[in-house]
Amino acid sequence: MIRSFTARIPQDLLEDLKQKISVTRWPDEIPESGWHYGSSMAYMKALANYWLHRFDWRKTESHINAYPNFIADIDNHQLHFMHIKGKGAKSFPLLVTHGWPGSFMEMMPLIPLLTENPQFSFDLIIPSIPGFGFSPAVTQPGMNSQRIADLWCKLMLKLGYTAFGAQGGDLGAGISIALAKSYPQYVKALHLNYIPSSCLPVLNEGEQLTHEENEYRKRQQQWVTDEGAYAHIHATKPLTLAYGLNDSPMGLCAWIVEKYNSWSDNGGSIENCFSKEQLLATVTLYWVTQTIHSSTRLYYENSKSPFQLNPGEKIKTPTGIAQFPQELNFPPRSLAQRVFNIQHWSTFNKGGHFAAMEQPRLLADDITRFFTNL
């Protein structure tokens, strides 16, 4: 069953949010420390003031509701998704999956760019991962990226698509890769702007990595040491973290916004990439849907069932890669080619982890070029 959906958060929940923001108990800070110890106190206070006095969730809702939204019942899971038909002479279905700490809203800047080309456009399907945004939390264990890929395939078949493309970054990349691996008869092409570190090749006996590939692995290990604490707690004790984040709007805001600052190509100022409206729309969505625990729990579920290839195994689906300079520790092409059937690789001179928000035109043009050439 598929039914239409309209976003409408009860007003009393929004009023309660403002009340909680107004009584925030702020921590101490080292003067002039900026973002060095985590989310900047000065910026968090500026966001709190904006959240209280200027941010209007109803504007965000209007933007969401300007596009067709639906809820599908797939295997007794209620899955929210957007479905926007392309306007071109030719259109190809494309399933676009977000990651953490993003949501389906992260992909909305791509909608006009990918659906309105008069020659070649896409039928866009933009779902909310189970436990994110308007897809309710799953209260049973085992909802990992592979299980989500299974649900995505059933959703696409229910919509009548037996040949489609998949695109994603962050967790969405992992889900898209699992989808291509498990359902190559349906997934005709794969486009990624992030390559998970779990997607390393399993070498055949006697095969070795190159110097460049080994250097990448060393950088990846250093990145985990320097930046990976969030993922470790998500993958081990997400519920312990959730007590604080589900109860404190500014705690939730600080946990999420720090990633938008650290992972974007912002040149030292977060608002070079994102407005306060964009940041607070994302945080408010997590707050009003109470999905911080269910979203971070995906890391835990994935850790219990990690993605694995057999020795010498590859993803055979034709693959396009968009590499943005501030993406998290991108592997060299030689390593990626051991795993993927790479038909297209673009390198850009600006952009970071949140490419659909930071550089939507560059990403959309790259997606279009890849699928047009195929």
Short mmCIF file of the C-alpha atoms (twelve columns), coordinates in Angstrom:
data_MODEL
# 
_entry.id   MODEL 
# 
loop_
_atom_site.group_PDB 
_atom_site.id 
_atom_site.type_symbol 
_atom_site.label_atom_id 
_atom_site.label_alt_id 
_atom_site.label_comp_id 
_atom_site.label_asym_id 
_atom_site.label_seq_id 
_atom_site.Cartn_x 
_atom_site.Cartn_y 
_atom_site.Cartn_z 
_atom_site.pdbx_PDB_model_num 
ATOM 1   C CA . MET A 1   0.000  0.000   0.000   1 
ATOM 2   C CA . ILE A 2   1.225  3.499   -0.878  1 
ATOM 3   C CA . ARG A 3   -0.485 6.640   0.385   1 
ATOM 4   C CA . SER A 4   0.235  10.331  0.020   1 
ATOM 5   C CA . PHE A 5   1.877  12.147  2.923   1 
ATOM 6   C CA . THR A 6   1.869  15.746  4.104   1 
ATOM 7   C CA . ALA A 7   4.350  16.984  6.698   1 
ATOM 8   C CA . ARG A 8   2.551  18.715  9.572   1 
ATOM 9   C CA . ILE A 9   4.159  18.771  13.006  1 
ATOM 10  C CA . PRO A 10  1.787  19.602  15.901  1 
ATOM 11  C CA . GLN A 11  2.192  23.174  17.121  1 
ATOM 12  C CA . ASP A 12  2.479  22.157  20.775  1 
ATOM 13  C CA . LEU A 13  5.584  20.122  19.924  1 
ATOM 14  C CA . LEU A 14  7.179  23.172  18.315  1 
ATOM 15  C CA . GLU A 15  6.286  25.323  21.324  1 
ATOM 16  C CA . ASP A 16  7.783  22.733  23.676  1 
ATOM 17  C CA . LEU A 17  10.978 22.806  21.579  1 
ATOM 18  C CA . LYS A 18  11.288 26.570  22.035  1 
ATOM 19  C CA . GLN A 19  10.734 26.268  25.760  1 
ATOM 20  C CA . LYS A 20  13.500 23.691  26.048  1 
ATOM 21  C CA . ILE A 21  15.907 25.837  24.026  1 
ATOM 22  C CA . SER A 22  15.204 28.797  26.310  1 
ATOM 23  C CA . VAL A 23  16.274 26.894  29.455  1 
ATOM 24  C CA . THR A 24  19.486 25.413  28.008  1 
ATOM 25  C CA . ARG A 25  22.161 24.844  30.646  1 
ATOM 26  C CA . TRP A 26  25.358 25.817  28.854  1 
ATOM 27  C CA . PRO A 27  28.734 24.156  29.587  1 
ATOM 28  C CA . ASP A 28  31.940 26.048  30.342  1 
ATOM 29  C CA . GLU A 29  34.438 26.766  27.582  1 
ATOM 30  C CA . ILE A 30  38.047 27.799  27.098  1 
ATOM 31  C CA . PRO A 31  37.985 31.403  25.804  1 
ATOM 32  C CA . GLU A 32  38.636 31.901  22.087  1 
ATOM 33  C CA . SER A 33  38.801 28.129  21.496  1 
ATOM 34  C CA . GLY A 34  36.424 28.211  18.527  1 
ATOM 35  C CA . TRP A 35  35.715 24.722  17.162  1 
ATOM 36  C CA . HIS A 36  38.896 23.111  18.508  1 
ATOM 37  C CA . TYR A 37  37.161 21.277  21.372  1 
ATOM 38  C CA . GLY A 38  33.961 20.568  19.437  1 
ATOM 39  C CA . SER A 39  31.008 22.756  18.511  1 
ATOM 40  C CA . SER A 40  31.818 26.428  19.006  1 
ATOM 41  C CA . MET A 41  30.035 27.916  22.024  1 
ATOM 42  C CA . ALA A 42  29.633 31.282  20.302  1 
ATOM 43  C CA . TYR A 43  28.081 29.681  17.241  1 
ATOM 44  C CA . MET A 44  25.806 27.407  19.285  1 
ATOM 45  C CA . LYS A 45  24.493 30.434  21.177  1 
ATOM 46  C CA . ALA A 46  23.909 32.268  17.910  1 
ATOM 47  C CA . LEU A 47  21.996 29.244  16.597  1 
ATOM 48  C CA . ALA A 48  19.947 29.033  19.798  1 
ATOM 49  C CA . ASN A 49  18.955 32.683  19.465  1 
ATOM 50  C CA . TYR A 50  18.031 32.199  15.797  1 
ATOM 51  C CA . TRP A 51  16.111 29.006  16.608  1 
ATOM 52  C CA . LEU A 52  14.084 30.818  19.255  1 
ATOM 53  C CA . HIS A 53  13.323 34.052  17.476  1 
ATOM 54  C CA . ARG A 54  13.685 33.676  13.705  1 
ATOM 55  C CA . PHE A 55  13.518 30.061  12.519  1 
ATOM 56  C CA . ASP A 56  10.115 29.004  11.184  1 
ATOM 57  C CA . TRP A 57  9.600  25.265  10.789  1 
ATOM 58  C CA . ARG A 58  6.408  25.923  8.823   1 
ATOM 59  C CA . LYS A 59  8.511  27.330  5.958   1 
ATOM 60  C CA . THR A 60  10.475 24.093  5.906   1 
ATOM 61  C CA . GLU A 61  7.251  22.110  5.867   1 
ATOM 62  C CA . SER A 62  5.936  24.177  2.947   1 
ATOM 63  C CA . HIS A 63  9.113  23.428  1.003   1 
ATOM 64  C CA . ILE A 64  8.771  19.706  1.737   1 
ATOM 65  C CA . ASN A 65  5.087  19.651  0.858   1 
ATOM 66  C CA . ALA A 66  5.713  21.442  -2.451  1 
ATOM 67  C CA . TYR A 67  6.841  18.040  -3.763  1 
ATOM 68  C CA . PRO A 68  4.923  14.744  -3.837  1 
ATOM 69  C CA . ASN A 69  5.526  12.806  -0.610  1 
ATOM 70  C CA . PHE A 70  4.353  9.293   0.151   1 
ATOM 71  C CA . ILE A 71  4.373  6.519   2.742   1 
ATOM 72  C CA . ALA A 72  4.807  2.945   1.521   1 
ATOM 73  C CA . ASP A 73  4.103  -0.137  3.618   1 
ATOM 74  C CA . ILE A 74  6.950  -2.516  2.785   1 
ATOM 75  C CA . ASP A 75  7.319  -5.668  4.911   1 
ATOM 76  C CA . ASN A 76  5.332  -3.938  7.677   1 
ATOM 77  C CA . HIS A 77  7.716  -0.961  7.666   1 
ATOM 78  C CA . GLN A 78  6.330  2.507   6.961   1 
ATOM 79  C CA . LEU A 79  8.781  4.134   4.535   1 
ATOM 80  C CA . HIS A 80  8.598  7.817   3.699   1 
ATOM 81  C CA . PHE A 81  9.784  8.874   0.258   1 
ATOM 82  C CA . MET A 82  9.543  11.664  -2.278  1 
ATOM 83  C CA . HIS A 83  8.683  10.743  -5.860  1 
ATOM 84  C CA . ILE A 84  9.179  13.430  -8.487  1 
ATOM 85  C CA . LYS A 85  8.660  12.552  -12.141 1 
ATOM 86  C CA . GLY A 86  11.137 13.885  -14.693 1 
ATOM 87  C CA . LYS A 87  10.008 16.380  -17.317 1 
ATOM 88  C CA . GLY A 88  12.504 15.467  -20.039 1 
ATOM 89  C CA . ALA A 89  11.872 13.787  -23.369 1 
ATOM 90  C CA . LYS A 90  13.622 10.809  -21.773 1 
ATOM 91  C CA . SER A 91  13.585 10.063  -18.046 1 
ATOM 92  C CA . PHE A 92  15.327 7.350   -16.073 1 
ATOM 93  C CA . PRO A 93  14.398 6.327   -12.512 1 
ATOM 94  C CA . LEU A 94  17.040 7.206   -9.926  1 
ATOM 95  C CA . LEU A 95  16.932 6.213   -6.265  1 
ATOM 96  C CA . VAL A 96  18.900 8.725   -4.153  1 
ATOM 97  C CA . THR A 97  19.761 7.829   -0.541  1 
ATOM 98  C CA . HIS A 98  20.952 10.208  2.166   1 
ATOM 99  C CA . GLY A 99  23.245 9.528   5.131   1 
ATOM 100 C CA . TRP A 100 23.851 10.681  8.709   1 
ATOM 101 C CA . PRO A 101 23.515 13.391  10.024  1 
ATOM 102 C CA . GLY A 102 21.517 14.250  6.946   1 
ATOM 103 C CA . SER A 103 17.997 13.378  5.825   1 
ATOM 104 C CA . PHE A 104 15.930 13.303  2.663   1 
ATOM 105 C CA . MET A 105 15.973 17.131  2.825   1 
ATOM 106 C CA . GLU A 106 19.701 17.052  2.049   1 
ATOM 107 C CA . MET A 107 18.832 15.847  -1.452  1 
ATOM 108 C CA . MET A 108 16.128 18.419  -2.207  1 
ATOM 109 C CA . PRO A 109 18.479 20.928  -3.929  1 
ATOM 110 C CA . LEU A 110 19.011 18.249  -6.593  1 
ATOM 111 C CA . ILE A 111 15.326 17.953  -7.471  1 
ATOM 112 C CA . PRO A 112 14.949 20.789  -10.019 1 
ATOM 113 C CA . LEU A 113 18.422 20.117  -11.425 1 
ATOM 114 C CA . LEU A 114 17.690 16.448  -12.139 1 
ATOM 115 C CA . THR A 115 14.006 16.530  -13.092 1 
ATOM 116 C CA . GLU A 116 13.667 19.571  -15.358 1 
ATOM 117 C CA . ASN A 117 16.239 18.969  -18.113 1 
ATOM 118 C CA . PRO A 118 14.125 18.971  -21.318 1 
ATOM 119 C CA . GLN A 119 16.304 16.357  -23.051 1 
ATOM 120 C CA . PHE A 120 17.226 13.855  -20.344 1 
ATOM 121 C CA . SER A 121 15.848 13.888  -16.817 1 
ATOM 122 C CA . PHE A 122 15.238 11.526  -13.917 1 
ATOM 123 C CA . ASP A 123 12.267 10.165  -12.079 1 
ATOM 124 C CA . LEU A 124 13.627 10.833  -8.584  1 
ATOM 125 C CA . ILE A 125 12.824 8.592   -5.657  1 
ATOM 126 C CA . ILE A 126 14.238 10.056  -2.420  1 
ATOM 127 C CA . PRO A 127 13.422 7.879   0.598   1 
ATOM 128 C CA . SER A 128 14.001 8.424   4.302   1 
ATOM 129 C CA . ILE A 129 16.100 5.604   5.737   1 
ATOM 130 C CA . PRO A 130 14.121 3.641   8.378   1 
ATOM 131 C CA . GLY A 131 14.540 5.463   11.677  1 
ATOM 132 C CA . PHE A 132 15.346 8.776   9.995   1 
ATOM 133 C CA . GLY A 133 12.914 11.676  9.633   1 
ATOM 134 C CA . PHE A 134 9.427  10.588  8.617   1 
ATOM 135 C CA . SER A 135 10.305 6.871   8.330   1 
ATOM 136 C CA . PRO A 136 9.478  5.649   11.856  1 
ATOM 137 C CA . ALA A 137 12.030 3.992   14.098  1 
ATOM 138 C CA . VAL A 138 12.451 0.247   13.810  1 
ATOM 139 C CA . THR A 139 12.179 -1.366  17.238  1 
ATOM 140 C CA . GLN A 140 13.611 -4.752  16.312  1 
ATOM 141 C CA . PRO A 141 17.322 -5.491  15.794  1 
ATOM 142 C CA . GLY A 142 18.836 -6.160  12.403  1 
ATOM 143 C CA . MET A 143 17.868 -3.094  10.331  1 
ATOM 144 C CA . ASN A 144 21.266 -2.707  8.667   1 
ATOM 145 C CA . SER A 145 22.293 -1.384  5.257   1 
ATOM 146 C CA . GLN A 146 21.678 -4.721  3.543   1 
ATOM 147 C CA . ARG A 147 18.178 -4.966  4.982   1 
ATOM 148 C CA . ILE A 148 17.479 -1.397  3.871   1 
ATOM 149 C CA . ALA A 149 18.730 -2.256  0.378   1 
ATOM 150 C CA . ASP A 150 16.207 -5.118  0.320   1 
ATOM 151 C CA . LEU A 151 13.422 -2.689  1.261   1 
ATOM 152 C CA . TRP A 152 14.568 -0.201  -1.386  1 
ATOM 153 C CA . CYS A 153 14.396 -2.870  -4.085  1 
ATOM 154 C CA . LYS A 154 10.864 -3.841  -3.035  1 
ATOM 155 C CA . LEU A 155 9.857  -0.178  -3.009  1 
ATOM 156 C CA . MET A 156 11.153 0.375   -6.542  1 
ATOM 157 C CA . LEU A 157 9.406  -2.742  -7.817  1 
ATOM 158 C CA . LYS A 158 6.178  -1.658  -6.150  1 
ATOM 159 C CA . LEU A 159 6.502  1.681   -7.963  1 
ATOM 160 C CA . GLY A 160 6.773  -0.230  -11.242 1 
ATOM 161 C CA . TYR A 161 10.510 0.251   -11.888 1 
ATOM 162 C CA . THR A 162 12.390 -2.869  -12.965 1 
ATOM 163 C CA . ALA A 163 15.440 -0.961  -14.197 1 
ATOM 164 C CA . PHE A 164 16.836 1.975   -12.250 1 
ATOM 165 C CA . GLY A 165 19.947 3.707   -10.993 1 
ATOM 166 C CA . ALA A 166 21.153 4.204   -7.427  1 
ATOM 167 C CA . GLN A 167 23.023 7.191   -6.018  1 
ATOM 168 C CA . GLY A 168 24.321 7.990   -2.553  1 
ATOM 169 C CA . GLY A 169 26.902 9.387   -0.194  1 
ATOM 170 C CA . ASP A 170 27.783 8.522   3.409   1 
ATOM 171 C CA . LEU A 171 25.444 5.755   4.676   1 
ATOM 172 C CA . GLY A 172 23.495 6.199   1.457   1 
ATOM 173 C CA . ALA A 173 26.559 5.067   -0.472  1 
ATOM 174 C CA . GLY A 174 26.759 1.870   1.563   1 
ATOM 175 C CA . ILE A 175 23.061 1.160   1.030   1 
ATOM 176 C CA . SER A 176 23.355 1.868   -2.704  1 
ATOM 177 C CA . ILE A 177 26.380 -0.438  -2.991  1 
ATOM 178 C CA . ALA A 178 24.515 -3.229  -1.168  1 
ATOM 179 C CA . LEU A 179 21.576 -2.679  -3.520  1 
ATOM 180 C CA . ALA A 180 23.780 -2.957  -6.614  1 
ATOM 181 C CA . LYS A 181 25.561 -6.045  -5.269  1 
ATOM 182 C CA . SER A 182 22.364 -7.893  -4.365  1 
ATOM 183 C CA . TYR A 183 20.108 -6.819  -7.250  1 
ATOM 184 C CA . PRO A 184 22.240 -6.319  -10.378 1 
ATOM 185 C CA . GLN A 185 19.292 -7.393  -12.530 1 
ATOM 186 C CA . TYR A 186 17.476 -4.190  -11.511 1 
ATOM 187 C CA . VAL A 187 20.237 -1.704  -10.665 1 
ATOM 188 C CA . LYS A 188 21.648 -0.709  -14.054 1 
ATOM 189 C CA . ALA A 189 24.116 1.925   -12.815 1 
ATOM 190 C CA . LEU A 190 25.585 3.166   -9.558  1 
ATOM 191 C CA . HIS A 191 26.782 6.711   -8.806  1 
ATOM 192 C CA . LEU A 192 28.653 7.551   -5.585  1 
ATOM 193 C CA . ASN A 193 30.102 10.699  -4.071  1 
ATOM 194 C CA . TYR A 194 31.560 8.745   -1.152  1 
ATOM 195 C CA . ILE A 195 33.272 5.362   -0.920  1 
ATOM 196 C CA . PRO A 196 32.942 3.665   2.490   1 
ATOM 197 C CA . SER A 197 36.147 2.375   4.033   1 
ATOM 198 C CA . SER A 198 34.388 -0.979  4.434   1 
ATOM 199 C CA . CYS A 199 34.483 -1.331  0.641   1 
ATOM 200 C CA . LEU A 200 38.081 -2.460  0.523   1 
ATOM 201 C CA . PRO A 201 39.012 -5.309  -1.796  1 
ATOM 202 C CA . VAL A 202 39.691 -8.761  -0.432  1 
ATOM 203 C CA . LEU A 203 42.977 -9.645  -2.076  1 
ATOM 204 C CA . ASN A 204 43.699 -12.929 -3.765  1 
ATOM 205 C CA . GLU A 205 46.602 -14.989 -2.463  1 
ATOM 206 C CA . GLY A 206 49.878 -13.309 -3.400  1 
ATOM 207 C CA . GLU A 207 48.210 -10.025 -4.369  1 
ATOM 208 C CA . GLN A 208 49.459 -6.848  -2.677  1 
ATOM 209 C CA . LEU A 209 48.360 -3.248  -2.328  1 
ATOM 210 C CA . THR A 210 50.400 -0.525  -3.977  1 
ATOM 211 C CA . HIS A 211 52.294 2.119   -2.024  1 
ATOM 212 C CA . GLU A 212 49.527 4.663   -2.773  1 
ATOM 213 C CA . GLU A 213 46.855 2.252   -1.559  1 
ATOM 214 C CA . ASN A 214 48.756 1.484   1.640   1 
ATOM 215 C CA . GLU A 215 49.166 5.201   2.296   1 
ATOM 216 C CA . TYR A 216 45.412 5.603   1.985   1 
ATOM 217 C CA . ARG A 217 44.875 2.868   4.581   1 
ATOM 218 C CA . LYS A 218 47.260 4.634   6.956   1 
ATOM 219 C CA . ARG A 219 45.371 7.916   6.463   1 
ATOM 220 C CA . GLN A 220 42.120 6.119   7.110   1 
ATOM 221 C CA . GLN A 221 43.418 4.696   10.380  1 
ATOM 222 C CA . GLN A 222 44.612 8.154   11.430  1 
ATOM 223 C CA . TRP A 223 41.234 9.653   10.534  1 
ATOM 224 C CA . VAL A 224 39.490 7.109   12.757  1 
ATOM 225 C CA . THR A 225 41.790 8.136   15.604  1 
ATOM 226 C CA . ASP A 226 41.316 11.872  15.071  1 
ATOM 227 C CA . GLU A 227 37.667 12.095  13.969  1 
ATOM 228 C CA . GLY A 228 35.977 8.740   14.409  1 
ATOM 229 C CA . ALA A 229 34.834 8.905   18.049  1 
ATOM 230 C CA . TYR A 230 31.262 9.744   17.024  1 
ATOM 231 C CA . ALA A 231 31.039 6.614   14.838  1 
ATOM 232 C CA . HIS A 232 32.529 4.440   17.564  1 
ATOM 233 C CA . ILE A 233 29.911 5.464   20.106  1 
ATOM 234 C CA . HIS A 234 27.158 5.150   17.470  1 
ATOM 235 C CA . ALA A 235 28.351 1.618   16.761  1 
ATOM 236 C CA . THR A 236 28.741 0.554   20.384  1 
ATOM 237 C CA . LYS A 237 26.511 2.528   22.794  1 
ATOM 238 C CA . PRO A 238 23.992 4.573   20.777  1 
ATOM 239 C CA . LEU A 239 21.291 4.415   23.450  1 
ATOM 240 C CA . THR A 240 23.566 5.908   26.111  1 
ATOM 241 C CA . LEU A 241 24.211 8.871   23.839  1 
ATOM 242 C CA . ALA A 242 20.536 9.216   22.950  1 
ATOM 243 C CA . TYR A 243 19.341 9.990   26.491  1 
ATOM 244 C CA . GLY A 244 21.036 13.369  26.356  1 
ATOM 245 C CA . LEU A 245 20.470 14.187  22.680  1 
ATOM 246 C CA . ASN A 246 16.801 13.194  22.719  1 
ATOM 247 C CA . ASP A 247 16.196 15.438  25.748  1 
ATOM 248 C CA . SER A 248 18.295 18.522  24.972  1 
ATOM 249 C CA . PRO A 249 17.718 20.443  21.723  1 
ATOM 250 C CA . MET A 250 21.070 22.210  21.992  1 
ATOM 251 C CA . GLY A 251 22.835 18.942  22.776  1 
ATOM 252 C CA . LEU A 252 21.313 17.457  19.635  1 
ATOM 253 C CA . CYS A 253 22.176 20.586  17.672  1 
ATOM 254 C CA . ALA A 254 25.811 20.569  18.797  1 
ATOM 255 C CA . TRP A 255 26.235 16.864  17.969  1 
ATOM 256 C CA . ILE A 256 24.896 17.332  14.434  1 
ATOM 257 C CA . VAL A 257 26.217 20.779  13.506  1 
ATOM 258 C CA . GLU A 258 29.786 19.912  14.472  1 
ATOM 259 C CA . LYS A 259 29.789 17.414  11.583  1 
ATOM 260 C CA . TYR A 260 28.493 19.986  9.112   1 
ATOM 261 C CA . ASN A 261 31.371 22.211  10.146  1 
ATOM 262 C CA . SER A 262 34.102 19.543  10.162  1 
ATOM 263 C CA . TRP A 263 33.139 17.724  6.979   1 
ATOM 264 C CA . SER A 264 32.303 20.600  4.627   1 
ATOM 265 C CA . ASP A 265 34.473 22.706  2.345   1 
ATOM 266 C CA . ASN A 266 33.635 25.897  4.232   1 
ATOM 267 C CA . GLY A 267 37.019 27.668  4.321   1 
ATOM 268 C CA . GLY A 268 36.821 28.225  8.081   1 
ATOM 269 C CA . SER A 269 33.234 29.530  8.309   1 
ATOM 270 C CA . ILE A 270 30.337 27.082  8.363   1 
ATOM 271 C CA . GLU A 271 27.959 29.602  6.804   1 
ATOM 272 C CA . ASN A 272 30.054 29.673  3.662   1 
ATOM 273 C CA . CYS A 273 28.282 26.368  2.972   1 
ATOM 274 C CA . PHE A 274 25.104 26.278  5.035   1 
ATOM 275 C CA . SER A 275 22.672 28.880  6.299   1 
ATOM 276 C CA . LYS A 276 21.261 28.790  9.808   1 
ATOM 277 C CA . GLU A 277 17.915 27.916  8.196   1 
ATOM 278 C CA . GLN A 278 19.387 24.813  6.551   1 
ATOM 279 C CA . LEU A 279 21.183 23.633  9.673   1 
ATOM 280 C CA . LEU A 280 18.213 24.162  11.958  1 
ATOM 281 C CA . ALA A 281 15.787 22.526  9.527   1 
ATOM 282 C CA . THR A 282 17.878 19.355  9.742   1 
ATOM 283 C CA . VAL A 283 18.203 19.471  13.540  1 
ATOM 284 C CA . THR A 284 14.503 20.267  13.984  1 
ATOM 285 C CA . LEU A 285 13.540 17.279  11.825  1 
ATOM 286 C CA . TYR A 286 15.586 14.989  14.080  1 
ATOM 287 C CA . TRP A 287 14.029 16.614  17.150  1 
ATOM 288 C CA . VAL A 288 10.349 16.513  16.194  1 
ATOM 289 C CA . THR A 289 10.574 12.929  14.900  1 
ATOM 290 C CA . GLN A 290 12.746 11.761  17.848  1 
ATOM 291 C CA . THR A 291 15.016 9.830   15.497  1 
ATOM 292 C CA . ILE A 292 18.477 10.530  16.873  1 
ATOM 293 C CA . HIS A 293 18.698 7.137   18.551  1 
ATOM 294 C CA . SER A 294 17.171 5.144   15.689  1 
ATOM 295 C CA . SER A 295 19.425 6.932   13.164  1 
ATOM 296 C CA . THR A 296 22.669 6.421   15.069  1 
ATOM 297 C CA . ARG A 297 21.669 2.822   15.803  1 
ATOM 298 C CA . LEU A 298 22.219 2.022   12.108  1 
ATOM 299 C CA . TYR A 299 25.959 2.188   12.829  1 
ATOM 300 C CA . TYR A 300 25.483 -0.443  15.540  1 
ATOM 301 C CA . GLU A 301 23.498 -2.722  13.234  1 
ATOM 302 C CA . ASN A 302 26.077 -2.365  10.465  1 
ATOM 303 C CA . SER A 303 28.892 -3.198  12.872  1 
ATOM 304 C CA . LYS A 304 27.182 -6.505  13.645  1 
ATOM 305 C CA . SER A 305 26.891 -7.381  9.969   1 
ATOM 306 C CA . PRO A 306 29.637 -5.535  8.056   1 
ATOM 307 C CA . PHE A 307 29.746 -5.347  4.281   1 
ATOM 308 C CA . GLN A 308 32.093 -7.971  2.864   1 
ATOM 309 C CA . LEU A 309 33.279 -9.138  -0.518  1 
ATOM 310 C CA . ASN A 310 34.866 -12.474 -1.300  1 
ATOM 311 C CA . PRO A 311 38.470 -12.571 -2.528  1 
ATOM 312 C CA . GLY A 312 38.579 -11.109 -6.028  1 
ATOM 313 C CA . GLU A 313 34.854 -10.257 -6.006  1 
ATOM 314 C CA . LYS A 314 33.735 -6.963  -7.569  1 
ATOM 315 C CA . ILE A 315 30.568 -4.935  -7.875  1 
ATOM 316 C CA . LYS A 316 29.817 -5.480  -11.561 1 
ATOM 317 C CA . THR A 317 27.298 -2.654  -11.964 1 
ATOM 318 C CA . PRO A 318 28.685 0.234   -14.074 1 
ATOM 319 C CA . THR A 319 29.796 2.838   -11.542 1 
ATOM 320 C CA . GLY A 320 30.409 6.569   -11.639 1 
ATOM 321 C CA . ILE A 321 32.392 8.375   -8.945  1 
ATOM 322 C CA . ALA A 322 32.304 12.077  -8.030  1 
ATOM 323 C CA . GLN A 323 35.259 13.028  -5.817  1 
ATOM 324 C CA . PHE A 324 34.981 16.289  -3.881  1 
ATOM 325 C CA . PRO A 325 38.165 17.644  -2.252  1 
ATOM 326 C CA . GLN A 326 36.943 17.811  1.361   1 
ATOM 327 C CA . GLU A 327 35.258 14.421  1.315   1 
ATOM 328 C CA . LEU A 328 36.360 12.146  4.132   1 
ATOM 329 C CA . ASN A 329 39.617 10.447  3.110   1 
ATOM 330 C CA . PHE A 330 38.787 9.353   -0.438  1 
ATOM 331 C CA . PRO A 331 40.554 6.181   -1.639  1 
ATOM 332 C CA . PRO A 332 42.750 6.296   -4.741  1 
ATOM 333 C CA . ARG A 333 41.118 5.278   -7.982  1 
ATOM 334 C CA . SER A 334 43.354 2.224   -8.278  1 
ATOM 335 C CA . LEU A 335 41.918 0.849   -5.031  1 
ATOM 336 C CA . ALA A 336 38.328 1.659   -5.963  1 
ATOM 337 C CA . GLN A 337 38.769 -0.091  -9.314  1 
ATOM 338 C CA . ARG A 338 39.560 -3.301  -7.459  1 
ATOM 339 C CA . VAL A 339 36.002 -3.192  -6.070  1 
ATOM 340 C CA . PHE A 340 33.871 -1.338  -8.627  1 
ATOM 341 C CA . ASN A 341 33.289 -1.447  -12.376 1 
ATOM 342 C CA . ILE A 342 34.262 2.205   -12.756 1 
ATOM 343 C CA . GLN A 343 33.105 3.781   -16.005 1 
ATOM 344 C CA . HIS A 344 33.296 7.418   -14.904 1 
ATOM 345 C CA . TRP A 345 35.415 9.353   -12.383 1 
ATOM 346 C CA . SER A 346 35.192 13.110  -11.830 1 
ATOM 347 C CA . THR A 347 37.430 15.154  -9.540  1 
ATOM 348 C CA . PHE A 348 36.258 18.585  -8.419  1 
ATOM 349 C CA . ASN A 349 38.145 21.503  -6.875  1 
ATOM 350 C CA . LYS A 350 35.457 22.477  -4.350  1 
ATOM 351 C CA . GLY A 351 32.919 20.691  -2.192  1 
ATOM 352 C CA . GLY A 352 32.862 18.335  0.751   1 
ATOM 353 C CA . HIS A 353 30.913 15.522  2.372   1 
ATOM 354 C CA . PHE A 354 27.477 17.121  1.906   1 
ATOM 355 C CA . ALA A 355 27.788 17.533  -1.847  1 
ATOM 356 C CA . ALA A 356 24.049 17.750  -2.581  1 
ATOM 357 C CA . MET A 357 23.822 20.787  -0.289  1 
ATOM 358 C CA . GLU A 358 27.265 22.302  -0.868  1 
ATOM 359 C CA . GLN A 359 27.593 21.891  -4.631  1 
ATOM 360 C CA . PRO A 360 24.251 20.669  -5.985  1 
ATOM 361 C CA . ARG A 361 24.925 21.892  -9.523  1 
ATOM 362 C CA . LEU A 362 28.277 20.093  -9.772  1 
ATOM 363 C CA . LEU A 363 26.819 16.879  -8.373  1 
ATOM 364 C CA . ALA A 364 23.686 16.995  -10.519 1 
ATOM 365 C CA . ASP A 365 25.679 17.686  -13.685 1 
ATOM 366 C CA . ASP A 366 27.995 14.781  -12.909 1 
ATOM 367 C CA . ILE A 367 25.090 12.401  -12.313 1 
ATOM 368 C CA . THR A 368 23.507 13.521  -15.587 1 
ATOM 369 C CA . ARG A 369 26.746 13.111  -17.574 1 
ATOM 370 C CA . PHE A 370 27.321 9.627   -16.195 1 
ATOM 371 C CA . PHE A 371 23.832 8.317   -16.942 1 
ATOM 372 C CA . THR A 372 23.629 10.070  -20.309 1 
ATOM 373 C CA . ASN A 373 26.884 8.446   -21.432 1 
ATOM 374 C CA . LEU A 374 25.664 5.047   -20.321 1 
# 
